[in-house]
């Protein structure tokens, strides 16, 4: 009993979407058992298809997949699955198989969804050929459909039919099959299309596959592991097997003693490799049916094919872009007995590779690709070859066989193969790190001169020039020798592109050598000192203090990298950044870092005063580089060496000399420029300065360029106008604006360079430029400063004090403390003076408020961020800005978490635990408590700014004239030089565009926020939404600008009772916290003392009797022993009679505790109790002192309390006499020693 399992990847569209194209892997199992059938299942073991095609055991199963035609005349081959039996061959069309498997998979999915376990697979369409005239068949190969030429058709007709044979007008299409085995050794079969109709197979078995079964459980039935009764039922259901159509062998390779073992078809179906039991490997020509080559000594050989396409060169693409590429085929032979893997070129090529491998390896070659593909679905696919791999089971290694195309040309007359060998030799030499320069030069020159092919020669030269270890002298000598060799050859035979490349690279190498020689320490500048430009000293003195502060802020040590070192520029980097185009030397456009290296190499020696400035400029001018690119390189080197520039005081004068020299070059400044228009030359300087984040270096460059341009304009004006006219130039106006912008940015950048406090939030130092500020809109400056204030941890009160001192114009030095805070406030004061409009107090407060709430949203656990955000918001004086920012904060950051907190508390019915808060709201319970408190403050601020104080605060009135309507909206102004700022809309502009809110809806949310805050603060049980009716619930979490239907009229008494109970619980909780604080000696904060007033305000809105809450608060305070606070609240109580009755009970509880429940009962106390009236004694015994949270109260406080009660109770009150008796008892007890 045997079985065979083969896996085929099959395309399944819309099945698994992370492949392109998506794959669905199925397992094809051919089982030889009681019933021989073809079984197809998925990887999970679910059976898709089982068909009985032939009753003999299966010998071989092969697959032919779709191939993209490489040429228009090639016949398109369709997919096919072929199954070999001892005397028959079954072929199944790939398209039909793919459709059947897709239908089966759909049935499996539908059955699984319906809970069924039965599927009915459709039958397969197939062809069955009875292979005749061969004694034994061991392997086969399906070539596909072929069409003979007219000559071959006539030849075959005459040989088969004789002299009188008739020939059809067109050659018929035939399917070709090749078999190997014995008698004959190889057989060639041709089946004419249409000679046999496809057969429809019957269902082999009544398939009822369990959809969740594994592969083993499913295969157990297929492999014959069944009971006897099951086998008998299978025999009864055995379907009819169609007979095979006879197919005689057309011809073969007879060899009575030789028996074929396997056949391996080449990728393009032109050749096939056959192994036999004599240890030979025979190469067959499939079309002609002959053996064209044979290798011996390869017993038990395993074969594979590799097809390689030729890589096109630039010259080939230019001459024949439409010509198809050439392809070469290599036969891979693995001989296990010898432990060797060989690669042979076909058809008659040499052995191009041999590798010693293990003797237990396996050569893996599928011979097919993805099934289910046709000419439509393969559109856009890249033609790729099948991979050959060698698997070593000893160490688990999987090695791929990769062959370069040029090995197919490896004969004695192939110059290309020799050139590739020389190129590999040069590459190996360049990879060696320990090689002498002289040896490198001689070997590289020898290799380059020996290479014949121009493209390979150019590639070799490029490899040499890009090597980092080759010295410049070696590169120069080798390039010069190669150029001389090319010039000696026939001009028509020399590749023009190679000649130009060598000439340009030699010029670049010479320029590199000249510049490097000028920068050597042996050469000192010999030019006379250039006089300083007029006015530059005044400019430097004016910006000196700002530069000094900026230098101090940037003097801290920082991390440096090896690639940022200030060493000499490597020659390969120099060559990679310059190119010759039409006889002109140009700089290749690359990132700023590369321009920095090149600019520093060319000009830093001049800027630092170590190189002859005039000779360097003459050398660069003679090289052919345009003045514009030289200017860009100079500015790039200057701007990116800011720290070095600030160390050299003379660098400014050297920069001025360089700018003056470059400006005088031909082609620098347009000759038609008259000074009344903007010069492109100087505009290039301004553009570089405003784009640079090295603000100090940019400011110095702008000052110098301004003076050079002014001198040039002055000379131009003197040459045109002899009179002494004052020159007013548009160019100079542009420089004035640019310098003012750079000075402002320098002050701002100095502030931004302040180090953040240790452990604070914030990353690296923020860098800015004039360009970034202009692109950041009107709020860019305030945005930068607000981020810095947040990183520094500056509180709202401190910032307010700084801005107030700025408004009062008081000397800063007299009010600042020493240390780091002094530096921060000083720099902030300087920036605010330069940006009076962009950093006005309201604008700065608005941005600080927004920045804090943004940071809080990133880390909600830090409640201080949101608290400070609300504090900054309250400091905004303009109601329009304050209103807009608060509305945006609520809608953007608060309402989502606020609603989550409300729904969570409604769900659990109490203050939620930390875990639930983190899950639903995204923060812990402590952070949530702070968040709700800040939400109350935010909504109150929004109410205050949108409500007029003229009318009383009542929830059922519409919003009256607000402060927003009483004050006109401010204009968002910026400084004059920053008027061109364009970019995102600022926070202030967004705030001014906010729509007005519906005041009752804001108040409605504020009430809910207060309730939530109280429940979280005192850990109370509460379902907040249940305190409102349906209208109130539906109005929550709506847009505050919308008009919602809010509760009106009298509320339901049960709802009011629930509200009253909660507010009383809040007051009780506050009294408990207050007592604990006084016991521990903790000072009360203003936020803790505000809860009674909050409850009273809420009571008026929630229709709860305020007097009841005040009486409850008085009783709770007396209950806690806080008699003085209770007396303060008592003054506001309206119904004194009820309060007196309540306090009378409380006084009785105190006296009962002293007389009856005290641990220190004395004889006088007992005698006093005996003297009391019976009614009072009975009443005292009915009191429960355990209800008192602080029963041990001095008798003086109890005496004072009973006096208050007597004052509140009228004489005709039913408990008035009881109060008098209590007073007598307390006084008597107080008089006892």
Helices and strands as residue ranges (DSSP letters): E 2-11, E 23-32, E 37-42, E 47-51, E 58-64, E 80-85, E 88-93, H 94-114, E 125-131, E 136-147, H 150-161, E 173-182, E 186-192, E 199-200, H 215-222, H 228-236, E 245-247, E 249-253, E 260-265, E 271-276, E 280-285, E 290-296, E 302-309, H 314-319, E 327-335, E 340-345, E 351-356, E 361-364, E 389-392, E 397-400, G 405-409, H 415-431, H 437-450, H 454-465, H 472-488, H 496-518, H 536-553, G 562-564, H 571-577, E 578-581, E 584-587, H 592-607, H 613-623, H 627-639, H 642-647, H 651-663, H 680-691, H 695-720, H 730-752, H 770-775, H 780-792, H 796-808, G 812-814, H 820-834, H 841-858, H 863-875, H 879-889, I 890-894, H 895-908, H 914-920, H 925-945, H 963-966, G 976-978, H 987-992, H 999-1018, G 1024-1027, H 1030-1035, H 1053-1080, G 1088-1090, H 1091-1101, H 1106-1119, H 1123-1130, H 1136-1152, I 1153-1157, H 1163-1171, H 1174-1182, G 1185-1187, H 1195-1208, H 1216-1231
